[in-house]
Amino acid sequence: MEYRVADLSLADFGRKEITLAEHEMPGLMAMRERFGAAQPLRGARIAGSLHMTVQTAVLIETLTA
């Protein structure tokens, strides 16, 4: 995949924000832990219209895990 990133130097800050958000979302993290290895949504196409927030990033990482 090809990406266009405005400022790659912000990646470390973004990863820290995502890690903090994961701690604020214990229910989603429990789902990731429980179903991650089984990948029950593998091959599914999931569409959504969401504002891009750190919480959205956690959701996307969970869905693609």
FILUM-630057 format. One record per atom (N, C-alpha, C): x, y, z; atom name; residue in three letters. Coordinates in Angstrom, 2 decimals. Layout:
BEGIN
bati c1: X	c2: Y	c3: Z	name: CA	resn: ala
...
//
This chain:
BEGIN
bati c1: 0.84	c2: -1.19	c3: 0.00	name: N	resn: met
bati c1: 0.00	c2: 0.00	c3: 0.00	name: CA	resn: met
bati c1: 0.87	c2: 1.24	c3: 0.00	name: C	resn: met
bati c1: 0.38	c2: 2.24	c3: -0.63	name: N	resn: glu
bati c1: 1.10	c2: 3.50	c3: -0.68	name: CA	resn: glu
bati c1: 0.42	c2: 4.50	c3: 0.26	name: C	resn: glu
bati c1: 1.22	c2: 5.21	c3: 1.02	name: N	resn: tyr
bati c1: 0.69	c2: 6.17	c3: 1.98	name: CA	resn: tyr
bati c1: 1.34	c2: 7.52	c3: 1.77	name: C	resn: tyr
bati c1: 0.61	c2: 8.57	c3: 2.09	name: N	resn: arg
bati c1: 1.18	c2: 9.90	c3: 2.11	name: CA	resn: arg
bati c1: 1.05	c2: 10.42	c3: 3.54	name: C	resn: arg
bati c1: 2.19	c2: 10.65	c3: 4.17	name: N	resn: val
bati c1: 2.22	c2: 11.08	c3: 5.56	name: CA	resn: val
bati c1: 2.79	c2: 12.49	c3: 5.60	name: C	resn: val
bati c1: 2.05	c2: 13.41	c3: 6.21	name: N	resn: ala
bati c1: 2.48	c2: 14.81	c3: 6.25	name: CA	resn: ala
bati c1: 3.73	c2: 15.00	c3: 7.10	name: C	resn: ala
bati c1: 3.80	c2: 14.34	c3: 8.25	name: N	resn: asp
bati c1: 4.94	c2: 14.54	c3: 9.15	name: CA	resn: asp
bati c1: 5.24	c2: 13.24	c3: 9.89	name: C	resn: asp
bati c1: 6.14	c2: 12.46	c3: 9.35	name: N	resn: leu
bati c1: 6.47	c2: 11.16	c3: 9.92	name: CA	resn: leu
bati c1: 7.10	c2: 11.26	c3: 11.31	name: C	resn: leu
bati c1: 7.62	c2: 12.43	c3: 11.65	name: N	resn: ser
bati c1: 8.24	c2: 12.60	c3: 12.98	name: CA	resn: ser
bati c1: 7.20	c2: 12.53	c3: 14.10	name: C	resn: ser
bati c1: 5.92	c2: 12.59	c3: 13.77	name: N	resn: leu
bati c1: 4.86	c2: 12.51	c3: 14.78	name: CA	resn: leu
bati c1: 4.44	c2: 11.07	c3: 15.07	name: C	resn: leu
bati c1: 5.06	c2: 10.10	c3: 14.42	name: N	resn: ala
bati c1: 4.66	c2: 8.70	c3: 14.58	name: CA	resn: ala
bati c1: 4.81	c2: 8.21	c3: 16.02	name: C	resn: ala
bati c1: 5.91	c2: 8.54	c3: 16.67	name: N	resn: asp
bati c1: 6.11	c2: 8.10	c3: 18.06	name: CA	resn: asp
bati c1: 5.05	c2: 8.68	c3: 18.99	name: C	resn: asp
bati c1: 4.73	c2: 9.96	c3: 18.81	name: N	resn: phe
bati c1: 3.69	c2: 10.59	c3: 19.61	name: CA	resn: phe
bati c1: 2.35	c2: 9.90	c3: 19.36	name: C	resn: phe
bati c1: 2.05	c2: 9.62	c3: 18.10	name: N	resn: gly
bati c1: 0.79	c2: 8.95	c3: 17.76	name: CA	resn: gly
bati c1: 0.69	c2: 7.58	c3: 18.39	name: C	resn: gly
bati c1: 1.78	c2: 6.82	c3: 18.37	name: N	resn: arg
bati c1: 1.77	c2: 5.48	c3: 18.98	name: CA	resn: arg
bati c1: 1.53	c2: 5.58	c3: 20.48	name: C	resn: arg
bati c1: 2.12	c2: 6.57	c3: 21.14	name: N	resn: lys
bati c1: 1.89	c2: 6.76	c3: 22.58	name: CA	resn: lys
bati c1: 0.43	c2: 7.09	c3: 22.85	name: C	resn: lys
bati c1: -0.17	c2: 7.92	c3: 22.01	name: N	resn: glu
bati c1: -1.59	c2: 8.27	c3: 22.16	name: CA	resn: glu
bati c1: -2.47	c2: 7.03	c3: 21.99	name: C	resn: glu
bati c1: -2.14	c2: 6.19	c3: 21.01	name: N	resn: ile
bati c1: -2.91	c2: 4.97	c3: 20.79	name: CA	resn: ile
bati c1: -2.79	c2: 4.04	c3: 21.99	name: C	resn: ile
bati c1: -1.60	c2: 3.92	c3: 22.54	name: N	resn: thr
bati c1: -1.38	c2: 3.08	c3: 23.72	name: CA	resn: thr
bati c1: -2.21	c2: 3.58	c3: 24.90	name: C	resn: thr
bati c1: -2.25	c2: 4.89	c3: 25.10	name: N	resn: leu
bati c1: -3.08	c2: 5.46	c3: 26.17	name: CA	resn: leu
bati c1: -4.56	c2: 5.15	c3: 25.92	name: C	resn: leu
bati c1: -5.00	c2: 5.28	c3: 24.68	name: N	resn: ala
bati c1: -6.40	c2: 5.02	c3: 24.35	name: CA	resn: ala
bati c1: -6.75	c2: 3.55	c3: 24.59	name: C	resn: ala
bati c1: -5.82	c2: 2.65	c3: 24.33	name: N	resn: glu
bati c1: -6.07	c2: 1.23	c3: 24.58	name: CA	resn: glu
bati c1: -6.37	c2: 0.98	c3: 26.06	name: C	resn: glu
bati c1: -5.70	c2: 1.70	c3: 26.94	name: N	resn: his
bati c1: -5.95	c2: 1.54	c3: 28.38	name: CA	resn: his
bati c1: -7.32	c2: 2.10	c3: 28.78	name: C	resn: his
bati c1: -7.85	c2: 3.00	c3: 27.98	name: N	resn: glu
bati c1: -9.16	c2: 3.59	c3: 28.26	name: CA	resn: glu
bati c1: -10.29	c2: 2.77	c3: 27.64	name: C	resn: glu
bati c1: -9.95	c2: 1.70	c3: 26.93	name: N	resn: met
bati c1: -10.95	c2: 0.90	c3: 26.22	name: CA	resn: met
bati c1: -10.81	c2: -0.58	c3: 26.61	name: C	resn: met
bati c1: -11.03	c2: -0.91	c3: 27.89	name: N	resn: pro
bati c1: -10.80	c2: -2.29	c3: 28.33	name: CA	resn: pro
bati c1: -11.72	c2: -3.31	c3: 27.66	name: C	resn: pro
bati c1: -12.92	c2: -2.91	c3: 27.32	name: N	resn: gly
bati c1: -13.84	c2: -3.84	c3: 26.66	name: CA	resn: gly
bati c1: -13.34	c2: -4.26	c3: 25.29	name: C	resn: gly
bati c1: -12.88	c2: -3.29	c3: 24.52	name: N	resn: leu
bati c1: -12.35	c2: -3.59	c3: 23.19	name: CA	resn: leu
bati c1: -11.06	c2: -4.39	c3: 23.28	name: C	resn: leu
bati c1: -10.24	c2: -4.08	c3: 24.27	name: N	resn: met
bati c1: -8.99	c2: -4.83	c3: 24.44	name: CA	resn: met
bati c1: -9.29	c2: -6.28	c3: 24.82	name: C	resn: met
bati c1: -10.33	c2: -6.50	c3: 25.62	name: N	resn: ala
bati c1: -10.73	c2: -7.86	c3: 25.98	name: CA	resn: ala
bati c1: -11.19	c2: -8.62	c3: 24.74	name: C	resn: ala
bati c1: -11.92	c2: -7.94	c3: 23.86	name: N	resn: met
bati c1: -12.37	c2: -8.57	c3: 22.61	name: CA	resn: met
bati c1: -11.17	c2: -8.89	c3: 21.72	name: C	resn: met
bati c1: -10.20	c2: -7.99	c3: 21.66	name: N	resn: arg
bati c1: -9.00	c2: -8.23	c3: 20.86	name: CA	resn: arg
bati c1: -8.26	c2: -9.46	c3: 21.38	name: C	resn: arg
bati c1: -8.14	c2: -9.56	c3: 22.70	name: N	resn: glu
bati c1: -7.45	c2: -10.69	c3: 23.32	name: CA	resn: glu
bati c1: -8.20	c2: -11.99	c3: 23.09	name: C	resn: glu
bati c1: -9.52	c2: -11.93	c3: 23.24	name: N	resn: arg
bati c1: -10.33	c2: -13.15	c3: 23.13	name: CA	resn: arg
bati c1: -10.41	c2: -13.68	c3: 21.70	name: C	resn: arg
bati c1: -10.62	c2: -12.78	c3: 20.74	name: N	resn: phe
bati c1: -10.87	c2: -13.22	c3: 19.37	name: CA	resn: phe
bati c1: -9.72	c2: -12.99	c3: 18.40	name: C	resn: phe
bati c1: -8.65	c2: -12.34	c3: 18.86	name: N	resn: gly
bati c1: -7.56	c2: -11.98	c3: 17.97	name: CA	resn: gly
bati c1: -6.96	c2: -13.14	c3: 17.20	name: C	resn: gly
bati c1: -6.66	c2: -14.22	c3: 17.87	name: N	resn: ala
bati c1: -6.03	c2: -15.37	c3: 17.22	name: CA	resn: ala
bati c1: -6.97	c2: -16.06	c3: 16.23	name: C	resn: ala
bati c1: -8.25	c2: -16.08	c3: 16.53	name: N	resn: ala
bati c1: -9.24	c2: -16.74	c3: 15.67	name: CA	resn: ala
bati c1: -9.55	c2: -15.92	c3: 14.41	name: C	resn: ala
bati c1: -9.35	c2: -14.63	c3: 14.47	name: N	resn: gln
bati c1: -9.64	c2: -13.71	c3: 13.36	name: CA	resn: gln
bati c1: -11.01	c2: -13.99	c3: 12.74	name: C	resn: gln
bati c1: -12.09	c2: -13.87	c3: 13.52	name: N	resn: pro
bati c1: -13.41	c2: -14.20	c3: 13.00	name: CA	resn: pro
bati c1: -13.89	c2: -13.28	c3: 11.87	name: C	resn: pro
bati c1: -13.29	c2: -12.12	c3: 11.72	name: N	resn: leu
bati c1: -13.70	c2: -11.20	c3: 10.66	name: CA	resn: leu
bati c1: -12.74	c2: -11.22	c3: 9.47	name: C	resn: leu
bati c1: -11.83	c2: -12.17	c3: 9.43	name: N	resn: arg
bati c1: -10.86	c2: -12.26	c3: 8.34	name: CA	resn: arg
bati c1: -11.60	c2: -12.36	c3: 7.01	name: C	resn: arg
bati c1: -11.23	c2: -11.51	c3: 6.08	name: N	resn: gly
bati c1: -11.84	c2: -11.51	c3: 4.76	name: CA	resn: gly
bati c1: -13.10	c2: -10.66	c3: 4.65	name: C	resn: gly
bati c1: -13.61	c2: -10.20	c3: 5.79	name: N	resn: ala
bati c1: -14.82	c2: -9.37	c3: 5.77	name: CA	resn: ala
bati c1: -14.46	c2: -7.95	c3: 5.34	name: C	resn: ala
bati c1: -15.36	c2: -7.32	c3: 4.63	name: N	resn: arg
bati c1: -15.18	c2: -5.92	c3: 4.27	name: CA	resn: arg
bati c1: -16.05	c2: -5.10	c3: 5.22	name: C	resn: arg
bati c1: -15.41	c2: -4.23	c3: 5.96	name: N	resn: ile
bati c1: -16.11	c2: -3.43	c3: 6.95	name: CA	resn: ile
bati c1: -15.98	c2: -1.97	c3: 6.55	name: C	resn: ile
bati c1: -17.11	c2: -1.30	c3: 6.44	name: N	resn: ala
bati c1: -17.10	c2: 0.11	c3: 6.05	name: CA	resn: ala
bati c1: -17.66	c2: 0.94	c3: 7.19	name: C	resn: ala
bati c1: -17.19	c2: 2.15	c3: 7.28	name: N	resn: gly
bati c1: -17.68	c2: 3.05	c3: 8.31	name: CA	resn: gly
bati c1: -17.35	c2: 4.48	c3: 7.96	name: C	resn: gly
bati c1: -18.02	c2: 5.36	c3: 8.59	name: N	resn: ser
bati c1: -17.76	c2: 6.79	c3: 8.42	name: CA	resn: ser
bati c1: -17.51	c2: 7.35	c3: 9.82	name: C	resn: ser
bati c1: -16.23	c2: 7.49	c3: 10.15	name: N	resn: leu
bati c1: -15.85	c2: 7.88	c3: 11.50	name: CA	resn: leu
bati c1: -14.86	c2: 9.02	c3: 11.46	name: C	resn: leu
bati c1: -14.91	c2: 9.87	c3: 12.46	name: N	resn: his
bati c1: -13.86	c2: 10.86	c3: 12.63	name: CA	resn: his
bati c1: -12.60	c2: 10.12	c3: 13.04	name: C	resn: his
bati c1: -11.46	c2: 10.51	c3: 12.51	name: N	resn: met
bati c1: -10.21	c2: 9.83	c3: 12.84	name: CA	resn: met
bati c1: -9.71	c2: 10.35	c3: 14.18	name: C	resn: met
bati c1: -9.83	c2: 9.52	c3: 15.19	name: N	resn: thr
bati c1: -9.35	c2: 9.82	c3: 16.54	name: CA	resn: thr
bati c1: -8.43	c2: 8.68	c3: 16.96	name: C	resn: thr
bati c1: -7.79	c2: 8.83	c3: 18.09	name: N	resn: val
bati c1: -6.96	c2: 7.72	c3: 18.58	name: CA	resn: val
bati c1: -7.84	c2: 6.51	c3: 18.91	name: C	resn: val
bati c1: -9.06	c2: 6.75	c3: 19.36	name: N	resn: gln
bati c1: -9.97	c2: 5.64	c3: 19.65	name: CA	resn: gln
bati c1: -10.34	c2: 4.91	c3: 18.36	name: C	resn: gln
bati c1: -10.53	c2: 5.66	c3: 17.27	name: N	resn: thr
bati c1: -10.80	c2: 5.03	c3: 15.98	name: CA	resn: thr
bati c1: -9.60	c2: 4.20	c3: 15.54	name: C	resn: thr
bati c1: -8.40	c2: 4.70	c3: 15.80	name: N	resn: ala
bati c1: -7.19	c2: 3.95	c3: 15.45	name: CA	resn: ala
bati c1: -7.14	c2: 2.63	c3: 16.21	name: C	resn: ala
bati c1: -7.52	c2: 2.64	c3: 17.47	name: N	resn: val
bati c1: -7.54	c2: 1.41	c3: 18.27	name: CA	resn: val
bati c1: -8.56	c2: 0.43	c3: 17.68	name: C	resn: val
bati c1: -9.73	c2: 0.94	c3: 17.30	name: N	resn: leu
bati c1: -10.75	c2: 0.09	c3: 16.69	name: CA	resn: leu
bati c1: -10.24	c2: -0.52	c3: 15.39	name: C	resn: leu
bati c1: -9.61	c2: 0.28	c3: 14.55	name: N	resn: ile
bati c1: -9.09	c2: -0.22	c3: 13.28	name: CA	resn: ile
bati c1: -8.01	c2: -1.26	c3: 13.52	name: C	resn: ile
bati c1: -7.12	c2: -1.01	c3: 14.45	name: N	resn: glu
bati c1: -6.07	c2: -2.00	c3: 14.76	name: CA	resn: glu
bati c1: -6.68	c2: -3.29	c3: 15.28	name: C	resn: glu
bati c1: -7.76	c2: -3.19	c3: 16.04	name: N	resn: thr
bati c1: -8.43	c2: -4.38	c3: 16.55	name: CA	resn: thr
bati c1: -9.07	c2: -5.16	c3: 15.42	name: C	resn: thr
bati c1: -9.74	c2: -4.46	c3: 14.51	name: N	resn: leu
bati c1: -10.41	c2: -5.13	c3: 13.40	name: CA	resn: leu
bati c1: -9.43	c2: -5.77	c3: 12.43	name: C	resn: leu
bati c1: -8.23	c2: -5.23	c3: 12.34	name: N	resn: thr
bati c1: -7.25	c2: -5.77	c3: 11.39	name: CA	resn: thr
bati c1: -6.24	c2: -6.70	c3: 12.05	name: C	resn: thr
bati c1: -6.37	c2: -6.92	c3: 13.35	name: N	resn: ala
bati c1: -5.41	c2: -7.78	c3: 14.08	name: CA	resn: ala
bati c1: -5.54	c2: -9.23	c3: 13.65	name: C	resn: ala
//
